[in-house]
Amino acid sequence: MEESRDEEQRRVAARLGRCGVGVGDRVVVLVGNGPGYLDVTLGCLRAGVVAAPLSTALPRAAVAELIADADPALVIADVDAAALVPGDRRLEVLDDRWPDEPPVPALPRWPQARAMHYTSGTTGRSKGVHSGVLGVAGGRALCEDERAVWDFRPDDVHLVASALYHSGPHRFAANTLLYGGRVVVLPRFDAAAALAAIARERVTTTFVVPTHLARMLDHPDLATTDLSSLRWVAHAGAPCPEPLKRRVLDAFPPGVVWEFYGSTEGQFTVIGPDEWRERPGSVGRARTGRELAVLDDDGRPAPAGEVGTAYCTAPTFARFEYWRAPDKTTAAWRGDAFTVGDLGRLDADGYLWLAGRRGDLIISGGVNVYPAEVERVLVAYPGVSEGVVFGVSDEHWGERVCAAVIPAAGVSVDGAALRAWLRGRLAGHQVPKQVVVVDDLPRTGSGKVVRRDLATVLGVAP
C-alpha cells in the first residue's frame, strides 16, 4: 500500500482510539465519495473496528433509523453530512482526514474486521450484513479469496464509478489498495468523466453496473476513448440485458468484460466473455472455493433446468449474520450454504441462470411467471433499451403480468405492437397484459430498479 495511504489509515486508527472505540465496535461512516473514504473504512477495519458505511443521500429520518439499528460507538461524517447525524450520537467530523492527529505506529496489513454494509432494500427494509471481527488470519483469507478471482496487482489503477458505501465498489477498491494498486474515485457516475478517467489515468480495472455500461456505450466520447489499458471490467448489481451485453463485448477490448452474480451477503458466480458467448444470459459457474445448489420448495436439489432457490456455500471467513435479525439469519442458511432469496436454474455443466427473486415471482392464473425469463425476451425487441416485469393484483388472474419499458434514444415503442411480438416468443401466461412506456424507472443509488411498489409508482391500477 502507498505510504501516504497507510499513514492516513493509521491516523484514523489513532482518532478511533482517542474516542474510546475498540475492537469489535461499530463505526458508522457518512462520507461522500473521495480519496478519504477508503482511508476511513480501512483505518477502521485494519484496527478491528467494524465500519458501517451509509449513504449521505438518504433523508435524515432514514439515516437516523439506520444509525439507531447499527448502534455505533461513533459516527464519522464529513462536513456536508454532519447535519444528518442525530444529536444523541457521538460524532467526529472528518476534516481533511484529521491532519493534526498523530498516527498509531503500525496497523496490521490485512483488515481484522469486515465492513457491515446494509442491503440496498429494493424488496424490503435494509438489513445490516455483519461478520464482525475476523482477526488478521481471517481478514487475509477474505482478501486472498477475492484475489484468487480478480488477480489484484501492484500496478493496477482501479476506477471507482459508484458510491463507496455499496459493498461491491468498496470491496474492489479496498482490495486494490491492499495489494499495492492505486484508486481513482469519481464523486458520482458520469459517462464522460468515466471515459476520460480511463484514458487519462490508464485505468486497468473497474466495477460498474449495467446502467453505467449503457450510458458509456451511448456517449459520443466512447468512439475516441482509448480503452487499451483495461485488464478487466467487472459488472454486476442488476441483470444485464442480452442485447446490451453483446454491445459491450463488441465495444470493449477482447477478453476484458467479466460478469459476476453476488450480493452484499456474498459472491456466488463469475463468467468470462467467451463463456458468456457460449451461454448467453448465464451468470456463470460457482467462483473459486464455492459450490452452487438450486433447491426446490422441499429443500431438495432441483433437476437441471428447473427453477428453484439458489444457494451458495461460504467458507468460514465469509460467513455472515443479519445484524439483530436472528430469524432472517436462520432463514438464509442451510448448513454452510446461504441464499438471498433469488430463483434460478442450473444446467448440466453447473452454469446458473437467474429467474428473479422469490418476492418478485408472479402467480398468474395459478401458473408461475419468473420476471427475469420474460425480461430476457422483452429487451430483445427492437428499440427497447431496458424493461422490467412485475405483477399487479387482479380479480380474475390473481396477479396479472405487466411490463415497463424504456425506449432507446430517439426511438418510439408501441405497447400493443410489443405485446403482439412477444406472443410469438413467450408462452401465453408469460405475455404482459399491459405495457407501460416510461422515460426511466425508480432506482437505488447503485442503479438497481426498485421493484417494491413499482405498480403504484407507475400508476398501474389493480
C-alpha positions as CSV (number, residue, x, y, z in Angstrom):
1,M,0.0,0.0,0.0
2,E,1.2,3.5,-0.7
3,E,2.9,5.0,2.3
4,S,0.7,8.1,2.3
5,R,-2.5,5.9,2.4
6,D,-1.1,3.8,5.2
7,E,-0.3,6.9,7.3
8,E,-3.8,8.3,6.8
9,Q,-5.3,5.0,7.9
10,R,-3.0,4.9,11.0
11,R,-4.2,8.5,11.7
12,V,-7.8,7.3,11.6
13,A,-7.0,4.4,13.9
14,A,-5.4,6.9,16.3
15,R,-8.5,9.0,16.3
16,L,-10.7,5.9,17.0
17,G,-8.5,5.1,20.0
18,R,-8.7,8.6,21.4
19,C,-12.5,8.4,21.1
20,G,-12.5,5.1,23.1
21,V,-13.5,2.9,20.1
22,G,-12.2,-0.6,20.4
23,V,-12.0,-3.9,18.6
24,G,-15.5,-5.2,17.6
25,D,-17.2,-1.8,18.0
26,R,-19.1,-0.4,15.1
27,V,-18.5,3.0,13.5
28,V,-21.0,4.5,11.1
29,V,-19.3,6.2,8.1
30,L,-21.2,9.0,6.4
31,V,-18.7,10.3,3.9
32,G,-19.1,11.3,0.3
33,N,-17.1,9.6,-2.5
34,G,-13.5,10.7,-2.5
35,P,-9.9,9.7,-1.6
36,G,-10.6,10.0,2.2
37,Y,-13.4,7.4,2.1
38,L,-11.2,4.3,1.9
39,D,-8.7,5.8,4.4
40,V,-11.6,5.9,7.0
41,T,-13.0,2.5,6.3
42,L,-9.7,0.7,6.0
43,G,-8.4,2.6,9.1
44,C,-11.3,1.1,11.0
45,L,-11.1,-2.4,9.5
46,R,-7.4,-2.8,10.0
47,A,-7.8,-1.8,13.6
48,G,-10.5,-4.4,14.1
49,V,-13.4,-1.9,14.2
50,V,-16.5,-2.7,12.1
51,A,-17.1,0.1,9.6
52,A,-20.8,0.6,8.7
53,P,-21.0,2.7,5.6
54,L,-24.2,4.6,4.9
55,S,-25.4,6.8,2.0
56,T,-25.1,10.5,2.5
57,A,-28.0,10.9,0.0
58,L,-30.6,9.3,2.4
59,P,-33.2,11.5,4.1
60,R,-32.4,12.5,7.6
61,A,-35.1,10.2,9.1
62,A,-33.7,7.2,7.1
63,V,-30.2,7.9,8.3
64,A,-31.4,8.2,11.9
65,E,-33.1,4.8,11.6
66,L,-30.1,3.0,10.3
67,I,-27.8,4.6,12.8
68,A,-30.1,3.5,15.6
69,D,-30.0,0.0,14.1
70,A,-26.2,-0.1,13.9
71,D,-25.9,1.3,17.4
72,P,-22.4,2.6,16.8
73,A,-19.8,3.7,19.2
74,L,-19.0,6.6,16.9
75,V,-20.3,8.3,13.7
76,I,-17.7,9.7,11.3
77,A,-19.2,12.2,8.9
78,D,-17.8,14.7,6.5
79,V,-18.8,18.4,6.8
80,D,-21.6,18.0,4.3
81,A,-23.2,15.0,6.1
82,A,-22.7,16.0,9.7
83,A,-26.2,17.6,9.9
84,L,-27.8,14.2,9.2
85,V,-26.5,12.7,12.4
86,P,-29.0,12.7,15.4
87,G,-27.9,14.7,18.3
88,D,-27.8,11.7,20.7
89,R,-24.9,10.1,18.7
90,R,-21.2,10.8,19.2
91,L,-20.0,12.5,16.1
92,E,-16.5,13.1,14.7
93,V,-16.5,15.4,11.7
94,L,-13.9,14.4,9.1
95,D,-11.9,17.5,8.1
96,D,-9.0,16.7,5.7
97,R,-8.6,13.4,7.5
98,W,-7.5,15.0,10.8
99,P,-4.0,16.1,9.7
100,D,-3.0,17.0,13.2
101,E,-3.8,13.6,14.7
102,P,-0.5,11.7,15.3
103,P,-0.8,8.3,13.6
104,V,-0.5,5.0,15.5
105,P,2.9,3.4,14.9
106,A,1.6,0.5,12.9
107,L,-1.5,-1.4,11.8
108,P,-1.8,-5.0,10.5
109,R,-1.6,-5.1,6.7
110,W,-4.9,-7.0,6.5
111,P,-8.3,-5.9,7.8
112,Q,-9.2,-7.6,11.0
113,A,-12.9,-6.9,10.5
114,R,-15.4,-7.0,7.6
115,A,-17.5,-3.9,6.9
116,M,-21.2,-4.1,7.8
117,H,-22.9,-2.9,4.6
118,Y,-26.6,-2.5,4.6
119,T,-28.5,-4.3,1.8
120,S,-29.9,-1.9,-0.8
121,G,-33.5,-2.6,0.3
122,T,-35.1,-2.9,-3.2
123,T,-37.6,-5.5,-1.9
124,G,-37.9,-4.6,1.8
125,R,-36.2,-3.0,4.8
126,S,-32.4,-2.7,4.6
127,K,-30.5,-5.3,6.7
128,G,-27.0,-5.0,8.1
129,V,-24.8,-7.8,6.9
130,H,-22.5,-8.5,9.8
131,S,-19.4,-10.7,10.0
132,G,-17.7,-8.9,12.9
133,V,-14.1,-9.4,13.8
134,L,-12.3,-11.9,11.6
135,G,-8.8,-11.5,13.1
136,V,-5.7,-10.9,10.9
137,A,-5.7,-14.5,9.5
138,G,-9.4,-14.4,8.7
139,G,-9.1,-10.9,7.1
140,R,-6.2,-12.1,5.0
141,A,-8.1,-15.2,3.9
142,L,-11.0,-13.0,2.8
143,C,-8.7,-10.8,0.7
144,E,-6.9,-13.7,-0.8
145,D,-10.2,-15.2,-1.7
146,E,-11.0,-12.1,-3.7
147,R,-7.6,-12.0,-5.3
148,A,-7.9,-15.6,-6.5
149,V,-10.8,-14.4,-8.7
150,W,-9.7,-10.9,-9.7
151,D,-5.9,-11.0,-9.7
152,F,-5.3,-7.7,-8.0
153,R,-1.8,-6.4,-8.9
154,P,0.5,-3.7,-7.5
155,D,0.4,-1.8,-10.8
156,D,-3.4,-1.7,-11.0
157,V,-5.3,1.6,-11.4
158,H,-8.8,1.0,-10.3
159,L,-11.7,3.3,-11.3
160,V,-14.4,3.7,-8.7
161,A,-17.5,4.6,-10.7
162,S,-20.2,4.0,-8.0
163,A,-20.8,5.1,-4.4
164,L,-18.4,3.5,-2.0
165,Y,-21.0,2.9,0.7
166,H,-22.1,-0.1,-1.6
167,S,-20.3,-3.3,-0.8
168,G,-19.2,-4.1,-4.4
169,P,-17.4,-0.8,-5.2
170,H,-15.9,-0.8,-1.7
171,R,-14.6,-4.4,-2.0
172,F,-12.9,-3.9,-5.3
173,A,-11.4,-0.5,-4.3
174,A,-10.2,-1.7,-0.9
175,N,-8.5,-4.8,-2.3
176,T,-6.8,-2.8,-5.0
177,L,-5.2,-0.6,-2.3
178,L,-4.4,-3.6,0.0
179,Y,-2.5,-5.2,-2.9
180,G,-0.5,-2.1,-3.7
181,G,-2.6,-0.6,-6.5
182,R,-3.9,2.9,-7.0
183,V,-7.6,4.0,-6.9
184,V,-9.3,6.8,-8.8
185,V,-12.6,7.9,-7.3
186,L,-15.4,9.6,-9.2
187,P,-17.6,11.8,-7.0
188,R,-20.6,10.3,-8.8
189,F,-21.0,8.4,-12.1
190,D,-20.9,10.4,-15.2
191,A,-20.2,8.7,-18.5
192,A,-18.0,11.4,-19.9
193,A,-16.0,11.6,-16.7
194,A,-15.6,7.8,-16.5
195,L,-14.4,7.5,-20.1
196,A,-12.0,10.5,-19.6
197,A,-10.6,8.9,-16.4
198,I,-10.0,5.6,-18.1
199,A,-7.9,7.2,-20.8
200,R,-6.2,9.8,-18.7
201,E,-5.3,7.6,-15.7
202,R,-4.6,4.4,-17.8
203,V,-7.2,2.6,-15.7
204,T,-6.7,-1.2,-15.6
205,T,-9.8,-2.3,-13.7
206,T,-13.2,-1.1,-12.8
207,F,-16.6,-2.3,-11.4
208,V,-19.8,-1.0,-12.9
209,V,-23.5,-1.8,-13.1
210,P,-25.3,-2.3,-16.4
211,T,-26.8,1.2,-16.3
212,H,-23.3,2.6,-16.3
213,L,-22.4,0.4,-19.3
214,A,-25.4,1.6,-21.3
215,R,-24.6,5.2,-20.6
216,M,-20.9,4.8,-21.7
217,L,-22.0,3.0,-24.9
218,D,-24.4,5.7,-25.8
219,H,-21.9,8.6,-25.1
220,P,-20.3,10.1,-28.2
221,D,-16.8,10.1,-26.4
222,L,-16.7,6.3,-26.5
223,A,-15.6,6.3,-30.1
224,T,-12.5,8.3,-29.4
225,T,-11.6,6.9,-25.9
226,D,-8.5,4.8,-25.6
227,L,-9.6,1.7,-23.6
228,S,-6.5,-0.3,-24.3
229,S,-5.2,-0.1,-20.7
230,L,-8.1,-2.1,-19.3
231,R,-7.4,-5.6,-17.9
232,W,-11.0,-6.2,-16.8
233,V,-14.3,-4.5,-16.4
234,A,-16.5,-6.4,-13.9
235,H,-20.2,-5.8,-13.9
236,A,-23.0,-7.0,-11.6
237,G,-25.6,-5.4,-9.3
238,A,-28.5,-5.9,-11.7
239,P,-29.4,-8.2,-14.7
240,C,-27.6,-7.2,-17.9
241,P,-29.9,-7.4,-20.9
242,E,-28.5,-9.7,-23.6
243,P,-28.5,-7.0,-26.4
244,L,-26.6,-4.6,-24.1
245,K,-24.1,-7.3,-23.1
246,R,-23.4,-8.0,-26.8
247,R,-22.8,-4.3,-27.5
248,V,-20.5,-4.1,-24.5
249,L,-18.5,-7.2,-25.6
250,D,-18.1,-5.6,-29.1
251,A,-17.1,-2.2,-27.8
252,F,-14.5,-3.1,-25.2
253,P,-11.2,-4.8,-25.8
254,P,-11.3,-8.6,-26.3
255,G,-11.4,-10.6,-23.0
256,V,-12.0,-7.6,-20.8
257,V,-15.7,-7.8,-19.8
258,W,-16.5,-10.1,-16.9
259,E,-19.7,-10.6,-15.1
260,F,-20.4,-12.0,-11.6
261,Y,-23.5,-12.7,-9.5
262,G,-23.4,-11.7,-5.9
263,S,-24.9,-9.6,-3.2
264,T,-24.0,-7.7,-0.1
265,E,-24.1,-11.0,1.7
266,G,-21.5,-12.8,-0.6
267,Q,-20.4,-13.8,-4.0
268,F,-21.8,-16.7,-6.0
269,T,-20.5,-16.9,-9.6
270,V,-18.3,-15.4,-12.2
271,I,-18.3,-15.7,-16.0
272,G,-15.8,-14.6,-18.6
273,P,-16.7,-13.2,-22.1
274,D,-16.0,-16.4,-24.0
275,E,-18.1,-18.5,-21.7
276,W,-20.9,-15.9,-21.9
277,R,-21.0,-16.0,-25.7
278,E,-21.4,-19.8,-25.4
279,R,-24.2,-19.5,-22.8
280,P,-25.8,-16.0,-23.3
281,G,-27.8,-15.0,-20.3
282,S,-25.9,-17.2,-17.8
283,V,-24.2,-15.5,-14.8
284,G,-21.6,-18.3,-14.7
285,R,-20.4,-21.1,-12.5
286,A,-19.5,-21.1,-8.8
287,R,-16.5,-19.0,-8.2
288,T,-13.3,-20.4,-6.6
289,G,-13.9,-22.1,-3.3
290,R,-17.7,-22.1,-3.6
291,E,-20.4,-24.7,-4.6
292,L,-23.8,-23.8,-6.0
293,A,-27.1,-25.6,-5.5
294,V,-30.7,-24.9,-6.7
295,L,-33.2,-26.3,-4.2
296,D,-37.0,-26.9,-4.7
297,D,-39.6,-25.9,-2.2
298,D,-39.0,-29.0,-0.2
299,G,-35.3,-28.3,0.1
300,R,-34.2,-31.0,-2.4
301,P,-31.9,-30.4,-5.3
302,A,-33.9,-29.3,-8.4
303,P,-33.3,-31.2,-11.6
304,A,-31.1,-29.5,-14.2
305,G,-33.0,-26.8,-16.0
306,E,-35.8,-26.5,-13.3
307,V,-36.2,-23.3,-11.3
308,G,-35.6,-23.2,-7.6
309,T,-33.9,-21.2,-4.9
310,A,-30.2,-20.6,-5.5
311,Y,-27.8,-21.4,-2.6
312,C,-24.0,-21.0,-2.4
313,T,-21.6,-22.3,0.2
314,A,-19.3,-19.9,2.0
315,P,-16.0,-20.5,3.8
316,T,-15.8,-19.7,7.5
317,F,-14.2,-16.3,6.9
318,A,-17.0,-15.2,4.6
319,R,-20.0,-16.2,6.8
320,F,-22.4,-13.5,8.0
321,E,-25.4,-12.9,10.0
322,Y,-28.1,-10.3,9.6
323,W,-27.5,-7.7,12.3
324,R,-30.0,-8.1,15.1
325,A,-32.3,-10.2,12.9
326,P,-31.7,-13.9,14.0
327,D,-34.8,-15.2,12.3
328,K,-33.7,-13.8,9.0
329,T,-30.2,-15.2,9.5
330,T,-31.7,-18.6,10.2
331,A,-33.9,-18.5,7.1
332,A,-30.9,-17.6,4.9
333,W,-28.6,-20.5,5.9
334,R,-28.7,-24.3,5.3
335,G,-25.6,-25.7,6.8
336,D,-22.7,-23.8,5.2
337,A,-24.8,-22.5,2.3
338,F,-26.8,-19.4,2.1
339,T,-29.4,-17.8,-0.1
340,V,-30.6,-14.2,-0.7
341,G,-33.9,-15.5,-2.0
342,D,-33.0,-15.4,-5.7
343,L,-34.5,-18.0,-8.0
344,G,-32.6,-19.7,-10.8
345,R,-31.8,-22.8,-12.7
346,L,-28.6,-24.8,-13.2
347,D,-27.7,-26.5,-16.4
348,A,-25.9,-29.9,-16.5
349,D,-22.5,-28.1,-16.5
350,G,-23.2,-26.1,-13.4
351,Y,-23.9,-22.7,-15.1
352,L,-26.6,-20.6,-13.4
353,W,-29.4,-18.6,-15.0
354,L,-31.3,-16.3,-12.7
355,A,-35.1,-16.1,-12.8
356,G,-35.6,-13.3,-10.3
357,R,-36.3,-13.0,-6.6
358,R,-38.9,-15.2,-4.9
359,G,-40.6,-12.0,-3.8
360,D,-40.9,-11.0,-7.5
361,L,-42.5,-14.2,-8.6
362,I,-45.8,-13.6,-10.3
363,I,-48.5,-16.3,-10.0
364,S,-51.0,-15.6,-12.7
365,G,-53.9,-18.0,-13.2
366,G,-52.1,-20.4,-10.9
367,V,-49.0,-20.6,-13.1
368,N,-45.6,-19.3,-12.0
369,V,-44.2,-16.5,-14.1
370,Y,-40.5,-15.6,-13.5
371,P,-39.9,-12.0,-14.4
372,A,-36.2,-12.5,-15.4
373,E,-37.2,-15.0,-18.1
374,V,-39.8,-12.6,-19.6
375,E,-37.3,-9.7,-19.4
376,R,-34.7,-11.6,-21.4
377,V,-37.1,-11.7,-24.3
378,L,-38.6,-8.3,-23.7
379,V,-35.3,-6.4,-24.1
380,A,-34.7,-8.2,-27.4
381,Y,-37.5,-6.2,-29.0
382,P,-36.0,-3.5,-31.4
383,G,-36.0,-0.1,-29.8
384,V,-36.3,-1.3,-26.1
385,S,-33.3,-0.1,-24.0
386,E,-34.5,-1.6,-20.7
387,G,-37.5,-3.5,-19.4
388,V,-38.9,-4.7,-16.1
389,V,-41.7,-7.2,-15.5
390,F,-43.9,-7.0,-12.4
391,G,-47.2,-8.3,-11.1
392,V,-50.4,-6.4,-10.3
393,S,-53.2,-7.7,-8.2
394,D,-56.1,-8.9,-10.4
395,E,-59.5,-10.2,-9.5
396,H,-59.6,-12.7,-12.4
397,W,-56.0,-13.9,-12.6
398,G,-54.9,-13.4,-9.0
399,E,-52.0,-11.4,-10.5
400,R,-51.6,-10.1,-14.0
401,V,-48.2,-9.8,-15.7
402,C,-47.3,-6.2,-16.5
403,A,-44.2,-4.6,-18.0
404,A,-42.5,-1.2,-18.1
405,V,-40.0,-0.4,-20.9
406,I,-37.6,2.4,-21.6
407,P,-37.2,3.1,-25.3
408,A,-33.7,3.6,-26.8
409,A,-32.8,7.2,-27.5
410,G,-34.8,8.6,-30.4
411,V,-37.0,5.6,-30.7
412,S,-40.7,5.2,-30.1
413,V,-42.1,2.0,-28.8
414,D,-45.8,1.0,-29.2
415,G,-47.0,-1.2,-26.3
416,A,-49.6,-3.1,-28.5
417,A,-47.0,-3.9,-31.2
418,L,-44.6,-5.1,-28.5
419,R,-47.2,-7.4,-26.9
420,A,-48.0,-8.9,-30.4
421,W,-44.3,-9.5,-30.9
422,L,-44.0,-11.2,-27.5
423,R,-46.9,-13.5,-28.2
424,G,-44.8,-15.3,-30.8
425,R,-41.9,-15.8,-28.4
426,L,-43.4,-16.5,-25.0
427,A,-46.0,-18.8,-23.5
428,G,-49.4,-17.2,-23.2
429,H,-49.3,-16.8,-19.4
430,Q,-45.9,-15.0,-19.7
431,V,-47.0,-12.3,-22.1
432,P,-47.6,-9.0,-20.3
433,K,-51.2,-8.0,-20.3
434,Q,-50.2,-4.3,-20.0
435,V,-47.1,-2.5,-21.2
436,V,-46.2,1.0,-19.9
437,V,-43.6,3.0,-21.8
438,V,-41.6,5.3,-19.5
439,D,-38.5,7.6,-19.6
440,D,-36.9,6.0,-16.5
441,L,-37.6,3.7,-13.6
442,P,-37.2,4.2,-9.8
443,R,-33.7,3.1,-8.8
444,T,-31.4,2.8,-5.9
445,G,-28.2,4.8,-5.7
446,S,-26.4,1.8,-7.4
447,G,-28.7,1.8,-10.4
448,K,-30.9,-1.2,-9.4
449,V,-34.6,-0.9,-10.2
450,V,-36.7,-0.7,-7.1
451,R,-39.4,-3.2,-7.7
452,R,-41.2,-2.6,-4.4
453,D,-44.4,-0.7,-5.1
454,L,-43.5,-0.4,-8.8
455,A,-47.1,-0.6,-9.9
456,T,-48.0,2.3,-7.6
457,V,-45.1,4.4,-8.7
458,L,-46.0,3.9,-12.4
459,G,-49.8,4.3,-11.8
460,V,-50.7,0.8,-12.9
461,A,-54.0,0.1,-11.1
462,P,-55.2,-3.3,-9.8
